[in-house]
Amino acid sequence: MKLRINHLTWTITGTDRSDQNLLGNDSEYTFGITYFDRTCAYIRTDLPEELIRRTVRHELTHMTLFSAGMIPESMDEEAICSFVESYGEEICADTDLVCSAL
């Protein structure tokens, strides 16, 4: 599915654990992964429903941080709290949208 976050269009694809796109930097398979250079994310859908939802929220947070021009590694606790205050509701609403489409 496609999802627009702060003027960037992201492609979110549901897949299974054999998808090579799920290989992380440490060559380990992940539950989900976001590629900023391609504005896309892959989510494993062969997991229990609650784990899929948590993974979707996690990857949507990465996408939203990037789309807002924020660098998580340089954020302090107050910046993270402000970010969640500003974008948390949208991330949760988008989680429902993505989970229903996967």
GROMACS elastic network, one bead per residue, 0.5 to 0.9 nm:
[ bonds ]
;  ai    aj funct       b0    kb
    1    10     6  0.82442   500
    1    11     6  0.56816   500
    1    12     6  0.52805   500
    1    13     6  0.64308   500
    1    14     6  0.87376   500
    1    98     6  0.75030   500
    1   101     6  0.70208   500
    1   102     6  0.79876   500
    2     9     6  0.65421   500
    2    10     6  0.55292   500
    2    12     6  0.61964   500
    2    13     6  0.88010   500
    2    40     6  0.88921   500
    3     8     6  0.82659   500
    3     9     6  0.56220   500
    3    10     6  0.51825   500
    3    11     6  0.64498   500
    3    12     6  0.74963   500
    3    94     6  0.82800   500
    3    98     6  0.84449   500
    4     7     6  0.62534   500
    4     8     6  0.55000   500
    4    10     6  0.60704   500
    4    11     6  0.88496   500
    5     8     6  0.53336   500
    5     9     6  0.63454   500
    5    10     6  0.73652   500
    5    63     6  0.76316   500
    5    64     6  0.63754   500
    5    67     6  0.62989   500
    5    68     6  0.83689   500
    6     9     6  0.83568   500
    6    64     6  0.75801   500
    6    67     6  0.57066   500
    6    68     6  0.64912   500
    7    67     6  0.74560   500
    8    39     6  0.77262   500
    8    67     6  0.63619   500
    9    39     6  0.69978   500
    9    40     6  0.85316   500
   10    38     6  0.82934   500
   10    40     6  0.51259   500
   10    41     6  0.75023   500
   10    63     6  0.79409   500
   11    38     6  0.86857   500
   11    39     6  0.65884   500
   11    41     6  0.63477   500
   11    42     6  0.84996   500
   12    34     6  0.88328   500
   12    39     6  0.88361   500
   12    40     6  0.56834   500
   12    42     6  0.58330   500
   12    43     6  0.73618   500
   12    98     6  0.78420   500
   12   102     6  0.87399   500
   13    40     6  0.78041   500
   13    41     6  0.62814   500
   13    43     6  0.61664   500
   13    44     6  0.85813   500
   13   102     6  0.74742   500
   14    41     6  0.86502   500
   14    42     6  0.58604   500
   14    44     6  0.57937   500
   14    45     6  0.57046   500
   14   101     6  0.88249   500
   14   102     6  0.55680   500
   15    18     6  0.81614   500
   15    19     6  0.66007   500
   15    22     6  0.88166   500
   15    42     6  0.66496   500
   15    43     6  0.59792   500
   15    45     6  0.57035   500
   15    46     6  0.76284   500
   15   102     6  0.87513   500
   16    19     6  0.59445   500
   16    22     6  0.87650   500
   16    43     6  0.78736   500
   16    44     6  0.50054   500
   16    45     6  0.58577   500
   16    46     6  0.56369   500
   16    47     6  0.86578   500
   17    20     6  0.82593   500
   17    22     6  0.72176   500
   17    29     6  0.72145   500
   17    30     6  0.79711   500
   17    31     6  0.76592   500
   17    44     6  0.61603   500
   17    45     6  0.82783   500
   17    46     6  0.71744   500
   18    21     6  0.87080   500
   18    22     6  0.78962   500
   18    29     6  0.83945   500
   19    22     6  0.57864   500
   19    23     6  0.79184   500
   19    29     6  0.86835   500
   19    42     6  0.88840   500
   19    44     6  0.87201   500
   20    23     6  0.56547   500
   20    29     6  0.80950   500
   21    24     6  0.81072   500
   21    29     6  0.86461   500
   21    33     6  0.77705   500
   21    41     6  0.89140   500
   21    42     6  0.70345   500
   22    28     6  0.80890   500
   22    29     6  0.53410   500
   22    30     6  0.54286   500
   22    31     6  0.71626   500
   22    32     6  0.63422   500
   22    33     6  0.60514   500
   22    42     6  0.67634   500
   22    43     6  0.80077   500
   22    44     6  0.81464   500
   23    26     6  0.76935   500
   23    27     6  0.53229   500
   23    28     6  0.54218   500
   23    30     6  0.62749   500
   23    33     6  0.80869   500
   24    27     6  0.52176   500
   24    28     6  0.54880   500
   24    29     6  0.60400   500
   24    30     6  0.63214   500
   24    33     6  0.72812   500
   25    28     6  0.73797   500
   26    29     6  0.86116   500
   29    32     6  0.85846   500
   30    33     6  0.67456   500
   30    43     6  0.87428   500
   30    44     6  0.81490   500
   31    42     6  0.83795   500
   31    43     6  0.62207   500
   31    44     6  0.53452   500
   31    45     6  0.85679   500
   31    47     6  0.82980   500
   31    51     6  0.85319   500
   31    52     6  0.79723   500
   31    55     6  0.65162   500
   32    41     6  0.71366   500
   32    42     6  0.54113   500
   32    44     6  0.59856   500
   32    52     6  0.87727   500
   32    55     6  0.60811   500
   32    56     6  0.74910   500
   32    58     6  0.83295   500
   32    59     6  0.67435   500
   33    40     6  0.85628   500
   33    41     6  0.55210   500
   33    42     6  0.54558   500
   33    43     6  0.67875   500
   33    55     6  0.88635   500
   33    59     6  0.65703   500
   34    38     6  0.86882   500
   34    39     6  0.75041   500
   34    40     6  0.59187   500
   34    42     6  0.66138   500
   34    43     6  0.88686   500
   34    59     6  0.61680   500
   34    60     6  0.85284   500
   34    62     6  0.70671   500
   34    63     6  0.71146   500
   35    38     6  0.55372   500
   35    39     6  0.57960   500
   35    40     6  0.54037   500
   35    41     6  0.59803   500
   35    42     6  0.85762   500
   35    63     6  0.87848   500
   36    40     6  0.67636   500
   36    41     6  0.84268   500
   36    62     6  0.88029   500
   36    63     6  0.75594   500
   36    66     6  0.73849   500
   37    40     6  0.80970   500
   38    41     6  0.86098   500
   39    63     6  0.78969   500
   40    63     6  0.84673   500
   41    59     6  0.71401   500
   41    60     6  0.86296   500
   41    63     6  0.83691   500
   42    59     6  0.86196   500
   43    52     6  0.74436   500
   43    55     6  0.70603   500
   43    56     6  0.68170   500
   43    59     6  0.82614   500
   43   102     6  0.86224   500
   44    47     6  0.66003   500
   44    52     6  0.69740   500
   44    55     6  0.82673   500
   45    48     6  0.80877   500
   45    49     6  0.82162   500
   45    52     6  0.64102   500
   45   102     6  0.72159   500
   46    49     6  0.87688   500
   46    52     6  0.83048   500
   47    50     6  0.82335   500
   47    51     6  0.62637   500
   47    52     6  0.60900   500
   48    51     6  0.54074   500
   48    52     6  0.63797   500
   48    53     6  0.89093   500
   49    52     6  0.50989   500
   49    53     6  0.63301   500
   49    54     6  0.87689   500
   49    99     6  0.88115   500
   50    53     6  0.50469   500
   50    54     6  0.62194   500
   50    55     6  0.85603   500
   51    54     6  0.50708   500
   51    55     6  0.60704   500
   51    56     6  0.85072   500
   52    55     6  0.50628   500
   52    56     6  0.60577   500
   52    57     6  0.86146   500
   52    99     6  0.76377   500
   53    56     6  0.50598   500
   53    57     6  0.61716   500
   53    58     6  0.85438   500
   53    95     6  0.67269   500
   53    96     6  0.80676   500
   53    98     6  0.88790   500
   53    99     6  0.66381   500
   54    57     6  0.51523   500
   54    58     6  0.61195   500
   54    59     6  0.86854   500
   54    95     6  0.86687   500
   55    58     6  0.50027   500
   55    59     6  0.61623   500
   55    60     6  0.84330   500
   56    59     6  0.52444   500
   56    60     6  0.59426   500
   56    61     6  0.84863   500
   56    94     6  0.88439   500
   56    95     6  0.60144   500
   56    98     6  0.74386   500
   56    99     6  0.74340   500
   57    60     6  0.50495   500
   57    61     6  0.61117   500
   57    62     6  0.87789   500
   57    91     6  0.65813   500
   57    92     6  0.68718   500
   57    94     6  0.82043   500
   57    95     6  0.57234   500
   58    61     6  0.52083   500
   58    62     6  0.66036   500
   58    63     6  0.88878   500
   59    62     6  0.50542   500
   59    63     6  0.62627   500
   59    64     6  0.85939   500
   60    64     6  0.59515   500
   60    65     6  0.84455   500
   60    91     6  0.62515   500
   60    92     6  0.88330   500
   60    94     6  0.77301   500
   60    95     6  0.74257   500
   61    64     6  0.50516   500
   61    65     6  0.60158   500
   61    66     6  0.84960   500
   61    84     6  0.89995   500
   61    87     6  0.85930   500
   61    88     6  0.84196   500
   61    91     6  0.66847   500
   62    65     6  0.52446   500
   62    66     6  0.62096   500
   62    67     6  0.85217   500
   62    72     6  0.84733   500
   63    66     6  0.52216   500
   63    67     6  0.59649   500
   63    68     6  0.85165   500
   64    68     6  0.60035   500
   64    69     6  0.85710   500
   64    70     6  0.86187   500
   64    87     6  0.76373   500
   64    91     6  0.77035   500
   65    68     6  0.51717   500
   65    69     6  0.63591   500
   65    70     6  0.51656   500
   65    71     6  0.69802   500
   65    72     6  0.71877   500
   65    83     6  0.80791   500
   65    87     6  0.89450   500
   66    69     6  0.50688   500
   66    70     6  0.56618   500
   66    71     6  0.69704   500
   66    72     6  0.85865   500
   67    70     6  0.75856   500
   70    74     6  0.84435   500
   70    75     6  0.80266   500
   71    74     6  0.57721   500
   71    75     6  0.67393   500
   72    75     6  0.51813   500
   72    76     6  0.84916   500
   72    80     6  0.80812   500
   73    76     6  0.84692   500
   75    78     6  0.79728   500
   75    79     6  0.56153   500
   75    80     6  0.63232   500
   76    79     6  0.52797   500
   76    80     6  0.62884   500
   76    81     6  0.87291   500
   77    80     6  0.51611   500
   77    81     6  0.61946   500
   77    82     6  0.86156   500
   78    81     6  0.50304   500
   78    82     6  0.60770   500
   78    83     6  0.84693   500
   79    82     6  0.50520   500
   79    83     6  0.60476   500
   79    84     6  0.86725   500
   80    84     6  0.62490   500
   80    85     6  0.85250   500
   81    84     6  0.52011   500
   81    85     6  0.60942   500
   81    86     6  0.86321   500
   82    86     6  0.61591   500
   82    87     6  0.85675   500
   83    86     6  0.51423   500
   83    87     6  0.59570   500
   83    88     6  0.74701   500
   84    87     6  0.51750   500
   84    89     6  0.80227   500
   84    91     6  0.88547   500
   85    88     6  0.58399   500
   85    89     6  0.78777   500
   86    89     6  0.76610   500
   86    90     6  0.83894   500
   87    90     6  0.53393   500
   87    91     6  0.61667   500
   87    92     6  0.87558   500
   88    91     6  0.50867   500
   88    92     6  0.62231   500
   88    93     6  0.86328   500
   89    92     6  0.52091   500
   89    93     6  0.61917   500
   89    94     6  0.85449   500
   90    93     6  0.50655   500
   90    94     6  0.59831   500
   90    95     6  0.84471   500
   91    94     6  0.50572   500
   91    95     6  0.60572   500
   91    96     6  0.88396   500
   92    96     6  0.65934   500
   92    97     6  0.88429   500
   93    96     6  0.53390   500
   93    97     6  0.64882   500
   93    98     6  0.88541   500
   94    98     6  0.60311   500
   94    99     6  0.84215   500
   95    98     6  0.52326   500
   95    99     6  0.59757   500
   95   100     6  0.84801   500
   96    99     6  0.52753   500
   96   100     6  0.61672   500
   96   101     6  0.87265   500
   97   100     6  0.54000   500
   97   101     6  0.64817   500
   97   102     6  0.89802   500
   98   101     6  0.51111   500
   98   102     6  0.62109   500
   99   102     6  0.52972   500
